[in-house]
């Protein structure tokens, strides 16, 4: 022990001596050659620069409602946007928003592309090591509410596997469930039930329709106090949200914190939380007065070799003018969108970088586009032109999509690139031929034009027939047998053609068609999905799974079975099993009410006796199912239109419609009908539907259409002419019919013949005329004979520019006759 102590003393003395010597040497060095002073710290003028510019450039990621998203008219909205607008107003500057990939917001700040970033950004140690943050403006904390008898403990998302989970529409919990439960496959889409009001979800939890409700902690605690419920977990989605800015921008941070403090003390932040997040003041967790800066407890950021960045330079074509004047594209029209961008990061792009779809105002806004790889190295500071092949959606409307660059680790970065188009309503589809009346078949409907949400009643009467089937076009007719006389109520939500297929006693088949035209109701709830699986027939003892999804402004949703309520106050999105007790026909329906009106849909299921013992209830079908796919007519001319109709079910979560391998409608509705008028070349066109579930299982069906060349235009059709310079007192005429006949007066007699026009070529067969003889005027019969002999020698024709004169030439091109238009 003493030797160790002596060693410590010796080491200490040596250290003291070293310090003294260092001080002496430093003293002499100071006076002999003064060391250069450290470089001056650059003064922070971040707030001064923004004041001078009169604007603050705000980066956001507009795909995270209710914090940041686009409205239907392509304007930014949400809690964060409203808060930033108030901050900018109090700072006396204009906010200028730029839409970035969320993962690229940090780099955008480090590369000075933006002044601040706001996009529900949580303050974490890793982020605080690289960036500065304002004071926290909102803290959200979740709770997982169950019944007090459930015995559940939830500490991670995986604990919710197999559970039926309820959330409030548009809430942060809705977004969390989408990202952590659905996108990861922990629960199927049918197990996430989305309610307009959290109280309705709690009521269904108490009624046994749900296993868990995810909601804010304060109202969950209130619900527990009422009895029968328990909190099974909390804190999986706690987020202290703040505005990110460059770490050295101290003066800007001070100004933002000052304004945030004012807004919080005046209750403005609470007002915005109530408006956008549906949080009452008592439900908002207290926010810290200041955001902790990175200190000794913050891990030192690992050095990165470079920063990825992308700046938008210009549209090279099809500039939508911020959706104020989007280019018009016909339904199904292929086109190429091109942008010029700049690599304003410090990393060199290579062929591992690619442009991918990020977001759109509707699922169809992807417009069939696929990821596009960078084709060469792009150095920092260099511009690069990038093209992407797209196809206009088949359904009319306004479409805006955003594409973003990703690096070799598939991490998005940089400004998002917009593409917007307007798709007009397609031309009228090629009409079906007029139906020939058939004795013994009477097929009617009470009306053919309805508003969305209304229903019609079909009726039929047949005599002396073997079989009758009633179905919507595209469905398997074999699955829908009917009796010879009957009626059926239908509530189509899109234009739909229904068919009555009648098999007569001799085996011949007659098909009668009636099309119901549906006028959309603006503002009414939209039923994106209503399916009943399996369909159209089950056996006694089997159960069906009803799935639905309603969007828009919704007040109430009601499920029915043969007009009796199955579920009043159902969520806007959900699923439910039903087990019919016996044989018969069950008409399942959904009714969605909102301030803009009512929408309805229905499905009919037949319950028949089991051939053997009663089977166990059918488990929920998760595989995708295609119940119907039809493209009609199956023969059209170039430029004609076809109608595509489909209906899917089961576990289908994504539907794609393609034409000859090119996606024309991505993320299509579960059921729908569209027209395609982009048949521009003769040949066989293959239409295909792909239905995929959340697990990646996929099935498809195909249908073909034969496209023929349209008959050439015939400018002579329907015209009439009189011969110039004929014998005075005579009238020689020629009239070309649309049916290929030509006739007129040859001076004395009338005549007729057949003709064919191909481009500028004209062929007339030998005419047939009457046999009268005219003695005067002189030369009339000679003129007639020469005229009738000349017609079969015609080889071409020409109509002058003003359309008043017709010249007919022989096969050698020699002018034979000239006519004036009658």
Buried (B, 14 or more C-beta within 10 A) or exposed (E): EEEEEEEEEEEEEEEEEEEEEEEEEEEEEEEEEEEEEEEEEEEBEBBEBBBEEEBBBBBBBBBBBBBBBBEEEBEBBBBBBBBBBBBBEBBEBEBEBBBBBBBBBBBBBBBEBBBBBBBBBBBEEEBBBBBBBBBBBBBBBBBBBBBEEBEBEBEEBEBBEEBBBBBBBBBBBBBBBBEBBBEEEBBBBBBBBBBBBBEBBBBBBBEEBBBBBBBBBBBBBEBBEEEEBBBBBBEBBEBBBBBBBBBEBEBBBEBBBBBBBBBBEEEBBBBBBBEBBBBEEEBBBEBEEEBBEBEEEBEEEEEEEEBBBBBBBEBBEBBBEEBEEBBEBBBBBBBEBBBBBBBBBBBEBBEEBBBBBBBBBBBBBBBBBEEBEBEEEBEBEBEBEBBBBBBBBBBBBBBBBBBBBBBEEEEBBBBBBBBBBBBEEBEEBBEEEEEEEBEEBBBEBEEEEBEBBBBBEBEBBBEEBBBBBBBBBBBEBEBBBBEBEEBBBBBBBBBBBBBBBBBBEEEEEBBBBBBBEBEEBEEBBBBBBBBBBBBBBBBBBBBBBBBBBBBBBBEBBBBBBEEEEBBEBBBBBBBBEBEBEEEEEBBBBBBBBBEBBBBBBBBBBBBEEBEEEEEEEBEBBBBBBBBBBBBBBEEBBEEBBBBBBBBBBBBBBBBBBBBEEEBBBBBBBBBBBBBBBBBEEEEEBEBBBBBBBBEEBBBBBEBEBEBEEEEEEBBBEEBBBBBEEBBEEBEBBBBBBEEEEBBBBBBBBBBBBBBEBEEEEBBBEEBEBEEEEEEEEEBBBEBBEEBBEBBEBBBBBEBEEEEEBBBBBBEEEEEBBBBEBE
